[in-house]
Amino acid sequence: MTTKLPARRGYFDSGDGLRLYGEHDPIPKPRARLLHVHGFAEHCGRYRAMHARLGEAGFSCHRFDLRGHGNSAGRRGHIYRFEDYVRDFEAFVARVDAIEPGDSPRVLLAHSNGGLVVAHALLQHQARFAGVVLSSPFFGFAVKVPSWKAFLARTLSKYVPAFSLPTDIPPEDVSHDPATIDQYATDPLIGRVATARWLIETEQAQAGALDRAGEIDRPLLIQLAGTDKLADPGAARAFFDRVASADKTLEEYPALYHEIWFETERARVYDALEAWLDARWPADA
């Protein structure tokens, strides 16, 4: 059994005055420090069980809530610039280094919109990170935004950027797992809206990530939901093909929905993730 250090839970500053919430589970002499970024409308607390398993495997685990999510401050589902999320991530990295200093590798885990955030962070400072794991990365919408909603969002983004629109995501579309479906329907920390500016900024960020994917050269694992009703698997495949990494792996789970780390078959997804980590940061190194 892996020895654990005291867990840390609490708030830190985003760098522009917002309070962000983080959870940190360090261990002595970790194989690597895993820095996790959640997806849109969810929160970091959902990943405690997953991180407990990774902790037992010898990895320190760190996670936080982006602005407007979970226990962090900020208007729900809103940003003025996509760079706001990247700034949150940078503050999180600094927080991790303060709580768990040392030279153990930093490895990124990110789900959905977190993958888009991580991609843009890598385009700025990728040398700091030893590897990247993306789950169902959000490089495009699985269903095209209706033309009326897109027009409304563009107009409102200019004049009333914080105007909220319902996401209208059926809980049944995220996973086959009844417990996950129920959580999406009832968890008060899961968001139900997105603002007009968020939509426009996200679409621009998706295009930018695909255009510049060739600049990324970190070891990469993408775990892809083949039946994703939220994020476009085709856009994720295009991103993977363009990434310049000599060490890159794409694993696709054809029958699984968007939340592959919370699916009925998540054990085999976790096993594949751990095997990828083991091969690069072995326990006896």
N, C-alpha and C positions, 0 to 999 in steps of 0.2 A: 504493500500500500504506500502511495506517495505521501510524504510528509507535507502538511499544508501550513502556510503562514496565515496570520490573521487576515480575514477578508476585509476589504475596505468598501464602504458605501458612502456616497456623499456628493457634494456639489463642487464645481470649479467654474472659473470664468471663461467665457467663449473668446475673449479678446476684444469684444465690442460691447461689453456690459451685460450680456445675458448669462443667467445661471444655467449651467448644463449639469445633468446628473450622470454619474458614472458608478460602475461596479467593478471591483478588481479582486481577483483571486490568485495572488502570487504563490509560488512554491519555491523552496530552496533549489538552486542550481537547475533551472528549467532547461529542457532541450531547446526551447524557443519561447518567446513571448508572443502570444496570439492576440492581435488587436482586431476587434470585431465591430463592424458597422451594420446596423439593422436596415431593414427596408422601409419604404414609405408607409406611414400610418401605423406602424407597429412600434415596439419598444424593446430595450435591451433585456428586460427581465424575463422575456420569453425563452432566453437562451441559457438559463441557469443550469438546467439538467444536462444539456449538451456540453456545457463548459465543465461541469463536474466530471463527466466521462473523459474529456480531454485532459483535465487536471490529473486524473488517475493515471493517464498515459505519460505524464511527465512534462506537460506544457502549462505554463502560466497563462491565465485567460483574463482579458480585460475587455470591457464593453461599456457603451454609453448611449444616452439618448440624444439624437440630433435636436436642434431647436424646433419647437413646435410639435414635439413628440414626447410621449411618455411622461416622465417626471421633470423634463427640462422646461425652461421658460420659453415663451414665444407663442405667437398666434398659431393655432392649429393648422397644419397643412399649408403654411405660407413661408415664402422667402421673397426678398426683393431681388436678389441675385443668386444664381446657383453657387457662386463663390462663397456665399454665407455658409453653406454646408461644408465646403472645403476648409473654411476658417475654423469651424467647429471641430473638424477632424484634426487639424493641426494643434488645436488646444488640447485635444484628447491625447495625442502623441506625447506632448510635453508633460501632461499629467501622468501618463504611464511611466515615463522616464523618471519622474520625481518619486513615484511610489515604488517602482522596481528598477533602480539604476543597475547598470552592468552592461556587459558586452554580448549577452545572449541575443541571438538573431530576433529581429522583429518580423513576424509573418502576419499578413493581413487576411482576415476572413470577412466576407461581405455578402449580404443577400440583397437581390433586387436593386432598388434605388441606391442602397449602400454600395453596390458594385459600380454604379455610375459616379458616386462621390469618390470612391477609391481610385477609379481610373483617372479622374482629373487631378487628384492628389499625386498620383504617380507621374503624371506629365510635368509636375513641378519639381518633385524631389524624390525620384524613385530609388536613388542609390542607398537610401536609408533602410530599405526593406529587402529582406532576403527571399521573399516569395509571396504569392497571392493566390487565394482561393475564392472563387466567385460562385455563388449559388443563384441560379435563375437571374442573371444580371439584366438590368432594365435599360437596354440600349435602344429599345423601340417599344411602342404600344402593340400588344397582340391584336387589338381591334382598333381600327382607325377612328380617331376622334371625330364624331359627327361634324359635318361642315358648319352647322348652326352653332354648335358649342365652340368650335375653333374660332369662328368669327366673333362670337360673344366674348371669348377669352381674350382675343387680341385687342378688342375695343376696351374692355374693362381693365386690361393690364395697363393701358395708358392712363386711364382716368380714375379708376377705382381698383387699384392693384390687389387690395386685400379682400375683394368681393369673393365670398365662398360659394363653391359649387359642390353639390353632393357627388361623392365618388361612385355611388351606386354599384359597389362591388358585392355580389352575392357571396356570402360566406362559403357556400357549397363549391365555389369556383377556386378556392385556394388549396384545398386538400380533400382527400377521400376519408381522412380520419375524423370520426365523429367528435372527439374531444377538441380537435383543432377548429372544426367548424363552429362548435359551441363557443369556444373562446373568442373567435372573431365576431360572433353575434353579441356577446355579452360583456367582454372585457372593456371597462371604461377608459383604459389607457390606449385602446386602439382607435385611431381617428376615422372619421366618416366624411371629411370634406377636404377639398383642395381649392386653393385660390386661383384666380385668373392668372396672376403673375407666376405662380408656381408652374402652371401648365406651360406657359410660353418659355420660361427659363429652362424647364426640364427638356422640352423639345430641342432647344438650342444646344443644351449640354449633350444630349444624345448624338446629335449630328457632329458636334465637335469631337467627342470621344471616338467615333467611328473614323472621322477624317484623320485623326492623329494617332490611331492605334499602333501604327508602325514605329512610333518612338518608344514604345514600352518593350523592355527586354528582360523583365524579371521572370523567374520560374513561375509558371501559371498553371493552375488547375481550374477548369470551369466544369461545374456539375449542373447539367441542364435538364430542366423539365421538358420532356417532349410534347406533353399536352398542356401547354401553358396558356391560360385564358387571359393573362394580365400582361406579361412581358413577351415580346416577340422572340421566339427561339432563333429565327432566321437572322435577326440583327446580332444576336450573341455569337452565332456561327461566323458571321462576317467579321466581327471584332476579333474572334479567335484567329481566323485566317490571316488577318493583317498584323497581328502582334508579332514583333520581331524576336521574341524569346526563342532561344535554342532548345529550351526545356519547357514544353507546353503540352498539356493533356486536356482533351475534351471527352467527358463522360456524359452520355445522354441516357435518360431514363424515360423511354417512350410513353409509358402509361401514366406517369406521375404528373400531378398538377404543380402549380407554381411553388408551393411551400414544401420542397422536397426534403428539407431537414425536419419537417413536421408531418410527413406522410405516413401512411400505414406501413410502408416498406422502408422506413428511414434507417433501420439497422444496417442494411446493405449500403446505403448512402454514407453513413458514418464510417463503416468499415473501409470503404474506398477512400474517404478523406484521411483516415488514420494511416492507411497504407501509403498514401502519397507523402504524408508528413514523415512517416518512419523512414522512407527511402532517402529523404534529404536531410533529416536531422535525427539519426538513429540514437537509440537509448544508450548504446555503449561507446558513443563518440567521445 
